[in-house]
Amino acid sequence: MNMRRKLAALAVLGVGLSLSACGNDDGGGEYPSGAVELVIPWDAGGSSDLAARLFGTHLEDSLGTTVTSMNVPGANGAQGWAELASAEPDGNTIGLITYDILTNQAMDPATTQIDDLDFLMQFEEQPLALYVHADGEFQSVDDIVNAERTVTFGTSGLGGVFHQGAGLFAQSVDREFSYVPFDGSGGQLTAMVGQHVDAIVISPTAPQQYVDDGTLKMLAVFADERSDAFPDVPTFQELGYEVPAHSSFRGIAAPNGLEEEVRATLVESLKATYDSPEFQSQAEEMELQLTYLDSEDFTAQLNDMAPTVSDLLSSLGLTE
């Protein structure tokens, strides 16, 4: 059983709940004094869930305590980020951050904003890719572009990064697609495997096992150049379609207001986790595309991207 399948099995079994019993939360002593909860604002089994659980597993070694993963899906990640933002800023609650926090901010000013969180680091960035079922009606980008009916795309949430990717594709080829939202990439991927949708745009982590076993086909990547991780998969530009590059990212944040020493311990442990050979090796096995940004650079990137995301959603008709 490869690493990706092991992590998927752990997600289904709710490994976080079983691990929590290992923590020694006596409420005293130096940080950390007990288990740390990692909020994952997506459903179990999806790309972000698997990546976060892998990171959390290795963070235990760096931080010296149990890290329990807790899925809080819903509202395109907004429910999980709201829970994270409202948690006590004691270092005992951290959370996975993905591109969709920018989407939510642009679409709903009442949801968690990037100013509501302390962004500690980014550990991954990867271009999105287009997938279809190997036994489906559409077997190439040309098939989708030239379809005589409306093509359905599963998304991880209305207006989310994967919806935006599909929207950019539609916009670039002058087509209109039908979008079916799910509470994360796990449901999106399940729908694709079950042929309940025609195609999906998604980051490559979770779908790769289905590409490897012949269930799904990866048709093109949203990038200016081919990915080193998937050298046989063309870009849209290579296929003759001017679809712009579009990437997702993953990082770690905490509630605002951490004590200086607690924050310093967390930041040091997160970087040590990223640098650990064991994490790097298993991340490579999962085809994660590791890209480190420290807190300052990650925060600056989010602030720089926010107006761009707002403009993109407006151009796709997803905001007023």
QUIRALIN-V258769 format. One line per field, one symbol per residue. phi: phi as a letter, one per 30 degrees, with the letter a starting at -180 (. if undefined). burial: + if it has 24 or more other ideal C-beta (glycine too) atoms within 12 Angstrom, else -. Layout:
phi = ???
burial = ???
//
This chain:
phi = .ddddddddddddieedddedddcdcibidddcadcccdcdbddjdedddddddddeddedddiadccdbdbdkhhjddddddddcdddcidbbadcbeddddddddbdddecdddbcdcaccabbddbcbbddcddccadeeddcecbddccdbdldidedddddddddddchbcccccdbdkdddeddddddhdbdabcaddedddddddcidcbccacdadbedddbddcddddddjcdcddabcbbabbbddjddedddddddddddddeddeddeddddddidcdbcbdeddddddddddedddedddddcicbd
burial = --++--++-++---++--+---+-------++-+++++++++++++++++++++++++++-++++++++++++++++++++++++-+-++++++++++++++++++++--++-+-++++++++++++++++++--+-+--+-+++-+---+++++++++++++++++++++++-+-+-+++++++++++++++---+++++++++++++++----++++++++---+-++--++++--+-+-+++++++++++++--+---++-+++-++++++-+--+--++-++++++-++-+--++-++--++--++-++--+-+--
//
